[in-house]
Amino acid sequence: MATATVEHPTPEAAVVAGPSIKDNGLGMGEFLQAPAKELSDVAPVVVDDKKVESTTKEPAPVSAAEPAKVEEKEAKELSKLTKQLKDTRDAFTQERQVNKTLLSKMQTLEQNLGMLNKKMDGTYDEAKDAPKEPTTAEAEAAAETRATIRTSHFAAVEYLMARDKLTPEEADTKVKELVWNEDAPFRAFDQDKAIQARVMGAHVPIIEALKVVSEAEARKKYGNDPASMHASIEKELRITIEKEMREKVLKELKGKGVALEEVRGLGDVRSVSPERSPQTNAPMTLESLFPNFKP
């Protein structure tokens, strides 16, 4: 039997030659014309199935207690951040109080120095420059005012507790945030003499201050003049009434057994062509009018 001989290609024949490429001026022509790497030079990659199986691991089952642990950790972090925020706010408030006290002392010191300089210069006038001491009536009025304000603060706390269903601590904090704090909304009226006279002349000054803040928020929301207030309130009421009426109609239709999917607006109604409309008669012709007529 004749044995077929198979000619093995030479290494040069196994080389894949690339097309002739001219140099582009950047010195890349020789690199791009270089022959591709021989296939015999590429080492085969051997994959061990046992190693692959041993390195492949199934994900560990998630325990049912993991979500509870995550929620507990998040709750602790939230509590920690809340405490840090409160401590920062308290420290900031205390610092502002200290600065306010220091400013008052500096102003008193400046007044005393000015009075001392006038005494040394000989320009001091007892009637004009001497610090005025409050009279007995003024001192009593000031003490009564402080007592009224203090009592009205607790009255405002009870007022918010009843109106907003708050705890005593929450109501006290809210009164301070609205009236007493440095960034409270009522502090914007510190220089408004009319507002200050209105509040100080009320039977319960702090509740009156809360009313001032509420009125300011209403003006900011609805406008300052009666016309803009009326328009804004009318628009808000219209939206509310339309929503309530829509819910009421849908509830009644649902109670009567009407599927809500069948209730559609005019936008979902398709137009009907005249030839497909059952109410439209056939077009009128002479043949239809005179079927037995023969010319």
DAMO-V351912 format. One record per helix or strand of 2 or more residues. SS is the DSSP state (alpha for helix, beta for strand). FROM is the first residue (numbers start at 1). TO is the last residue. Records with the same first field share a line. If there is no record, write none. Layout:
BEGIN
SS->FROM-TO, FROM-TO
END
This chain:
BEGIN
alpha->29-32, 39-41, 49-55, 66-121, 126-129, 136-164, 168-180, 185-189, 193-200, 205-222, 226-255, 260-262, 266-268, 274-276, 286-289
END
